[in-house]
Structure formats: structure tokens, C-alpha cells
Amino acid sequence: MKRFFCALLAGLMLPALCACAQQPPQDSGKLQVVCTLFPYYDFARVIGGDEAEVTLLVAAGKETHSFEPTPLDVIRVSEADVFLYNGGEGEQWVEDILSSAGGNIPVTAAMMDLVDLHSEEIVEGMQVSGHHDHDHDEDCEHHEEEEDSNEVEYDEHIWTSPVVAQSICRGICDALCKADRENAEVYAARTEEYVAQLGELDAAFREVVENARRDTLVFGDRFPLLYFCKTYGLHYRAAFHGCAGDTEPSLGTLKYLIDKVRDENIPVVYTIELSSQKVARAIAETTGAKVVTFHSCQQVTREEFNSGASYLTLMWDNVEALREGLS
């Protein structure tokens, strides 16, 4: 159905395209790069610089898990020189577009193909898949189904680790160089400069962890930070896993998290961007903990986007958020 839907959308745009056919296309002469998610958009615009025109497909402030491409989105992807996407269950719609229009794109790259993947985890107290909402059921397989099959469900939030982000950036550089060999040396130089900045960020997180009083984070929210916690050896508890909908937790989940915060005198309950914060606030009101946003960087608000927020600025905010939570 999704394949049919995408094909139908593309077909619906043909009359509009024909109507505009008399107008010459505006070609900036720059490498056209389209990215599905904010972190890849941000990496690509740094590496591409003035030589690339980078487009974010899932607009700032929009929910990424329930995203469906518009006809214009399909056209943007089909006309790109480079198409960067995450891959995995959460972007099944990408495969539908590539199957029908992918032959027109010189370079495509799935970021999940560039790194070592971690399987999704359900930790103690976490809400299980029986309480997923309908939209996310379509994007994330049920864990009961996973147990019945031999398929591994991988966590898709790979960019949350600055160490993994370094590998992603080098992969993006390779994609840009392949599409635009003339500027390959420029892209490579920018990549190494940016990777060095990611290294400084990594060192800051390690300093916080090494000097921390505790090693457990509590999220009254979804938990899309598995790669981050794996990188820095941190334990975590959360209301929902990374692909879950922002739904009401069971009383058992809520009680478990409240008891965890109370028993270990945890000072901070984390929430993520674009969240209702309802669960985190309920835990905080009961325990006296503080609610702090920890950016997964999967998406940004429209205000953050317009003000120039970047992966680095948000992650440096996370350094202080982590320091506060582990104190």
C-alpha cells in the first residue's frame, strides 16, 4: 500500500510539473543533498559547505516516526544528487521511494549501514509493546512478534553517540565525494575538522562520567539514547523504548520509576525534545527531582532550527544536562 501511495503521489504531481515545464529550472550549480533526519542534515551542511545545497526532508518540529512523504518530497528526493537516510523499520517509506525513483539519484546512502548496530533493549520497568500507539506500530515491530521470529530489532538512533557520529560523518563525506569528485579534497578537509570537534565533545562527556557520583539515568519518556549510553558505560531506566509512542505508562511502570528515583536519590528525570513531558513531570512532582531535557537530536523545534541550533550546540547542552543528572 505504501508503494502504491508513493507512486500515486508522484503521479498526482505530473500535471503540476507539466504546467511548469515552460519555465526553465533554477539550477544553483551546487551539489543537491537531501537528508531525512536533522543530524544528517546538520552533518551534511557542515561538510558540504558552500559547495552543497542541503535540504531537510522531515521539517523541523515534525514527528519523524509518523512522517509520510508529500508529492513534493518524492520529487525532491528523485532530483537529489545525494540522498542520505537512516534506514531501518522507521523509514520503510524510503524504500518505497527508492524502488520507484531511486534510479534517478546518483548517490544514496543508508547511515545504519555505516556503523555497528545495537539491538533494541527492554530494561527493567520499561513499558512493553502492548501499549504502543497505532502509528508507531506501523514503524516498530512488536517485541512479541520479534520473540516469535528470529529477526533482531535494531535500535535506529545511531547518531546519539559522538563516537558513532564520527563514522557517520566520514560516510557522508564519502557520499559527497562520490557525487562531486571535483570538491572531494574540500569535503575531506571539512570532515576532519568536524570530526575533531566531535572528539572534543566525546572527551567532555567522558570527563563528566569519570567524575560522576552515579551511573544511572532515568527518562520519564521514550529512550532513544542507547548508543550514547553504550559509548559511556551508563545504565538507564525509562518509561518507553526509543520507537514507542508518547502514551500513558502503566501504573507499574510509573511506580517503578518513582521508586527508582526515590531509592537512589536521583536528582534529575530526563525528557527528550518535542515531548509532552507528562510522565517526567509526574515523577518529578512525586519525588522532588528536576525535569531536564536531554536532546536526542533526532529533531529540533522550529524555533531552534531558525536560531541556528546544531548537533554540536545541542550536544554541548547535553554535557551540562548529564553533569547535573549524575551529580
C-alpha positions in Angstrom: 0.0 0.0 0.0 2.8 2.4 0.8 4.5 1.7 -2.5 1.2 2.4 -4.3 0.7 5.5 -2.2 4.1 6.9 -3.2 3.6 6.1 -6.8 0.2 7.7 -6.7 1.6 10.9 -5.1 4.2 11.1 -7.8 1.6 10.7 -10.4 -0.6 13.4 -9.0 2.3 15.8 -9.3 2.8 15.3 -13.0 0.1 17.8 -14.2 1.7 20.5 -12.0 5.1 19.6 -13.4 3.8 19.8 -16.9 2.3 23.2 -16.2 5.6 24.5 -15.0 7.6 22.9 -17.9 7.8 26.1 -19.8 9.8 27.7 -17.0 13.5 26.9 -17.1 14.6 25.1 -13.9 16.6 27.1 -11.5 19.9 25.3 -11.0 22.2 26.8 -8.3 25.1 24.7 -9.7 25.6 23.3 -6.2 25.5 19.7 -5.2 21.9 18.8 -4.2 21.8 16.9 -1.0 18.6 15.7 0.6 18.5 14.2 4.2 15.7 12.6 6.1 16.8 13.5 9.6 18.2 16.6 11.3 21.6 15.1 12.4 22.4 14.1 8.9 21.2 17.4 7.5 23.5 19.2 10.0 26.5 17.0 9.3 26.0 17.4 5.5 25.7 21.2 5.6 28.9 21.4 7.6 30.8 19.0 5.3 29.2 20.3 2.1 29.7 24.0 3.0 29.2 26.5 0.1 29.5 23.7 -2.5 26.3 21.9 -1.4 22.7 22.8 -1.1 21.3 20.7 1.7 17.6 20.0 2.3 16.0 18.5 5.4 13.1 16.4 4.3 11.3 16.0 7.7 10.7 19.6 8.6 11.7 21.0 12.0 9.1 20.4 14.6 7.5 17.5 12.8 7.3 14.0 14.3 9.8 11.8 12.5 8.2 8.4 13.4 4.9 9.1 11.8 6.3 11.0 8.7 4.8 10.3 5.3 6.3 12.0 2.2 4.3 14.5 0.2 4.4 14.6 -3.6 6.9 17.4 -3.4 9.1 15.3 -1.1 9.1 12.5 -3.6 10.2 14.9 -6.3 12.9 16.4 -4.1 14.4 13.0 -3.4 14.2 11.9 -7.0 16.1 15.1 -8.1 18.8 14.9 -5.5 22.5 14.3 -6.3 22.9 12.7 -2.9 20.2 11.2 -0.7 21.1 10.4 2.9 18.7 8.5 5.0 18.8 6.4 8.2 17.3 3.1 7.1 15.6 0.5 9.2 11.9 0.0 10.1 11.3 3.6 10.9 11.9 4.7 7.3 10.1 2.0 5.3 8.7 4.8 3.1 12.2 5.5 1.9 12.5 2.0 0.3 9.2 2.7 -1.5 10.6 5.9 -3.0 13.9 4.3 -3.9 12.1 1.4 -5.6 10.3 3.7 -7.9 12.6 6.7 -8.2 16.0 5.6 -6.8 17.4 5.0 -10.3 17.5 8.8 -10.9 19.7 9.5 -7.8 23.4 9.3 -8.4 24.3 8.5 -4.8 22.2 7.1 -2.0 23.5 6.1 1.5 21.8 4.5 4.5 23.5 5.6 7.6 22.7 2.4 9.5 24.9 0.6 7.1 27.9 2.6 8.3 28.1 1.5 11.9 27.9 -1.4 14.3 24.3 -1.7 15.4 22.9 -2.5 18.9 19.7 -4.5 19.2 16.9 -2.7 20.9 16.6 -3.3 24.7 13.7 -3.5 27.1 15.1 -2.8 30.5 13.5 -3.4 33.9 10.4 -1.3 34.5 10.0 -0.2 30.8 6.6 -0.2 29.2 6.3 -3.1 26.7 4.9 -3.0 23.2 1.3 -3.9 24.1 0.8 -0.2 24.8 2.2 1.2 21.6 0.0 3.6 19.6 -1.2 2.7 16.2 1.1 5.0 14.2 4.2 3.6 15.8 3.0 0.0 15.5 3.5 0.5 11.8 7.1 1.7 12.2 8.3 -0.5 15.0 7.8 -4.2 15.2 6.1 -5.6 18.3 8.5 -7.3 20.6 6.2 -10.2 20.9 6.5 -10.7 17.2 10.2 -10.3 17.5 10.3 -13.1 20.0 8.2 -15.3 17.7 10.6 -14.7 14.8 14.4 -14.9 14.6 14.7 -11.3 13.4 16.7 -8.8 15.5 15.2 -5.4 16.1 18.0 -2.9 15.9 17.9 0.5 17.7 18.0 3.1 15.0 19.1 6.2 16.9 22.8 5.7 15.9 23.8 9.4 15.8 23.3 9.9 19.6 26.9 8.8 20.3 29.5 11.4 19.3 31.9 8.5 18.6 29.4 6.8 16.2 28.7 10.3 14.7 32.3 10.4 13.6 31.9 7.3 11.5 28.6 8.7 10.1 30.3 11.9 9.1 33.1 10.1 7.3 30.4 8.1 5.5 28.6 11.3 4.5 31.9 12.7 3.2 32.4 9.6 1.1 28.9 10.1 -0.4 29.5 13.7 -1.3 32.9 13.0 -2.7 31.5 10.2 -4.9 28.9 12.6 -6.3 31.3 15.6 -6.6 34.9 14.4 -7.1 36.0 17.9 -8.1 35.5 19.1 -4.5 36.5 15.9 -2.7 39.5 17.4 -1.0 37.5 20.3 0.3 34.8 17.9 1.7 37.5 15.7 3.3 39.2 18.6 5.0 36.0 19.9 6.5 35.1 16.4 7.7 38.4 16.0 9.6 37.9 19.4 11.2 34.4 18.5 12.3 35.4 15.0 13.5 38.0 16.8 15.7 35.2 18.8 17.2 33.2 15.6 17.8 36.3 14.3 19.5 36.3 17.3 21.9 32.6 16.6 22.6 33.4 13.0 23.3 36.1 13.9 25.7 33.8 16.3 27.6 31.2 13.5 28.1 33.9 11.1 29.3 35.1 13.7 31.8 31.6 14.1 33.3 31.2 10.3 33.6 34.6 9.7 35.1 33.8 12.3 37.9 30.2 11.4 38.4 28.7 10.1 41.7 26.3 7.8 39.9 26.0 6.0 36.6 22.2 5.7 36.0 19.9 7.9 34.0 16.1 8.0 34.4 13.9 9.0 31.5 10.3 9.7 32.1 9.9 9.5 28.3 10.9 7.5 25.3 14.5 6.3 25.3 16.4 6.9 22.0 19.8 7.2 23.6 21.0 3.5 23.7 24.1 4.3 21.6 25.0 7.2 23.8 24.7 5.1 27.0 26.7 2.2 25.4 29.5 4.5 24.5 29.9 5.9 28.0 29.0 2.8 30.1 25.9 4.3 31.6 22.9 2.4 32.9 19.4 3.7 32.3 15.7 3.3 33.1 12.9 4.7 31.0 9.1 4.7 30.5 9.2 3.6 26.9 11.7 2.3 24.4 13.0 4.5 21.5 10.3 3.8 18.9 7.3 3.9 21.3 4.6 6.4 21.1 4.3 9.1 23.8 1.5 7.3 25.6 0.3 6.9 29.2 2.5 4.4 31.1 1.1 1.6 33.2 0.8 2.2 36.9 3.6 -0.5 37.3 6.0 1.5 35.1 5.2 4.8 36.8 5.6 3.3 40.3 8.9 1.6 39.3 10.4 4.8 38.1 9.2 6.8 41.1 10.7 4.2 43.4 14.0 4.2 41.5 14.3 7.9 41.8 13.4 7.9 45.5 15.6 4.9 46.5 18.7 6.2 44.7 18.1 9.9 45.4 18.4 10.6 41.7 18.3 14.4 41.2 17.1 14.6 37.6 14.4 13.0 35.5 15.1 13.4 31.8 12.8 14.1 28.9 13.5 14.5 25.2 12.7 17.1 22.6 9.1 17.5 21.3 7.8 15.6 24.3 4.7 16.3 26.3 6.8 15.8 29.5 3.7 14.4 31.3 5.4 11.3 32.6 8.6 13.1 33.6 6.6 15.8 35.4 4.5 13.2 37.3 7.7 11.5 38.6 9.3 14.9 39.5 6.2 16.1 41.4 6.2 12.9 43.4 9.9 12.7 44.1 11.1 16.3 44.1 13.5 15.6 41.2 14.1 18.2 38.5 12.9 17.7 34.9 15.7 18.3 32.4 15.6 17.9 28.6 18.3 15.7 27.1 18.4 16.2 23.3 18.4 13.1 21.2 19.0 15.4 18.2 16.6 13.4 16.1 14.6 16.5 15.6 14.6 20.2 16.6 11.8 22.7 17.1 11.1 25.3 14.5 12.4 28.0 16.9 15.7 26.0 17.4 16.1 25.5 13.7 15.5 29.2 12.9 18.0 30.2 15.6 20.8 28.0 14.1 20.7 25.1 16.5 23.1 22.3 15.5 24.1 18.9 16.6 27.1 20.3 18.4 25.2 23.1 20.2 22.6 20.6 21.4 25.1 18.0 22.5 27.1 20.5 24.4 23.9 21.4 26.2 23.7 17.6 26.9 27.1 17.7 28.6 25.7 20.0 31.2 22.4 18.1 31.4 24.4 14.9 32.0 26.6 16.6 34.7 23.5 17.7 36.5 21.9 14.3 36.4 25.0 12.3 37.6 25.9 14.7 40.4 
